[in-house]
Amino acid sequence: MITQDIVRRLWDEAGYGNLAIWEDDSITVVTPDYCGETGEKKPMVILKPIVQVNKYEHLAFALNEEELLIKIEDQIRAAGGTIIRGPRA
């Protein structure tokens, strides 16, 4: 997974629900009240778009915010996932 791709999805999905990150690197939108399990499978991480990207006026700001990128990377790694940071724009 690439950190900036996740930030883009967070930006695009803000207001539609949360993002579930799965072990196979897929990302799905889930409702805010999602119980954390689908068909006996649990996502590695559930990210809340509004909490993480709503404070930025433009996507470019979020894509280059070191604190946000580190927070996402730490969450994915803590859950056992692999993530790399893409080049900065």
Backbone torsions as a table, in degrees:
resi	resn	phi	psi	omega
1	MET	NA	151.1	178.1
2	ILE	-114.6	128.9	-174.6
3	THR	-53.8	-47.9	-177.0
4	GLN	-64.3	-29.7	176.0
5	ASP	-64.8	-37.7	177.2
6	ILE	-66.9	-41.9	178.5
7	VAL	-61.1	-42.0	177.8
8	ARG	-60.3	-43.5	178.4
9	ARG	-64.4	-41.9	177.0
10	LEU	-57.7	-44.7	-179.5
11	TRP	-62.4	-47.9	-177.1
12	ASP	-66.6	-32.3	-174.2
13	GLU	-96.9	-1.8	179.3
14	ALA	-55.5	125.5	-179.8
15	GLY	97.0	-11.8	-178.9
16	TYR	-104.3	-15.0	-178.8
17	GLY	147.1	-169.4	178.6
18	ASN	-98.6	166.3	178.6
19	LEU	-107.9	127.9	174.2
20	ALA	-99.3	125.6	177.8
21	ILE	-102.5	124.0	-174.9
22	TRP	-104.6	161.5	-178.3
23	GLU	-58.4	-28.2	-179.5
24	ASP	-86.1	14.4	179.5
25	ASP	71.1	11.0	175.4
26	SER	-82.3	157.2	-179.6
27	ILE	-129.8	128.7	176.9
28	THR	-127.5	152.5	175.6
29	VAL	-86.8	131.2	177.8
30	VAL	-125.9	156.5	-179.4
31	THR	-67.8	155.1	179.2
32	PRO	-58.3	-26.4	179.9
33	ASP	-97.2	18.0	-179.6
34	TYR	-55.4	133.8	-174.4
35	CYS	-78.0	-11.0	177.6
36	GLY	93.8	13.6	179.2
37	GLU	-150.7	135.6	177.1
38	THR	-133.4	117.4	179.5
39	GLY	54.3	43.7	-179.6
40	GLU	67.6	10.0	175.4
41	LYS	-110.3	139.6	178.3
42	LYS	-112.1	141.5	174.9
43	PRO	-70.3	156.4	176.1
44	MET	-66.3	-44.1	-174.3
45	VAL	-146.6	145.8	169.2
46	ILE	-116.1	120.6	-179.1
47	LEU	-105.5	141.8	-178.2
48	LYS	-105.4	105.1	-174.9
49	PRO	-56.9	-46.8	-174.9
50	ILE	-62.2	-40.1	180.0
51	VAL	-66.2	-37.5	-172.4
52	GLN	-90.5	-33.4	-175.1
53	VAL	-120.3	-6.6	-175.8
54	ASN	-63.5	-24.2	-176.6
55	LYS	-78.9	-7.6	-178.8
56	TYR	-95.9	134.7	-179.9
57	GLU	-72.0	-31.5	-177.2
58	HIS	-135.5	149.6	178.1
59	LEU	-57.5	-37.7	-179.2
60	ALA	-58.1	-35.9	178.4
61	PHE	-65.7	-44.8	179.8
62	ALA	-64.6	-39.4	-178.5
63	LEU	-64.7	-22.4	-177.0
64	ASN	-113.1	8.2	-179.6
65	GLU	-83.1	106.1	-175.2
66	GLU	-55.0	-44.4	-178.0
67	GLU	-61.6	-43.5	178.6
68	LEU	-64.0	-46.0	-179.1
69	LEU	-61.4	-44.3	179.4
70	ILE	-63.8	-42.1	-178.9
71	LYS	-60.8	-46.0	179.2
72	ILE	-64.1	-45.8	-179.8
73	GLU	-60.6	-43.1	179.8
74	ASP	-63.1	-40.5	-179.9
75	GLN	-65.0	-44.0	-179.3
76	ILE	-65.9	-45.7	-179.5
77	ARG	-65.3	-39.9	179.5
78	ALA	-62.9	-27.5	179.1
79	ALA	-87.5	1.0	178.0
80	GLY	95.2	6.7	-179.6
81	GLY	-88.6	168.5	177.5
82	THR	-113.1	134.2	-178.7
83	ILE	-146.5	144.1	175.3
84	ILE	-129.5	156.3	178.0
85	ARG	-94.1	130.7	177.9
86	GLY	-79.2	172.5	178.7
87	PRO	-65.1	148.0	178.6
88	ARG	-78.0	146.1	179.6
89	ALA	-83.5	NA	NA
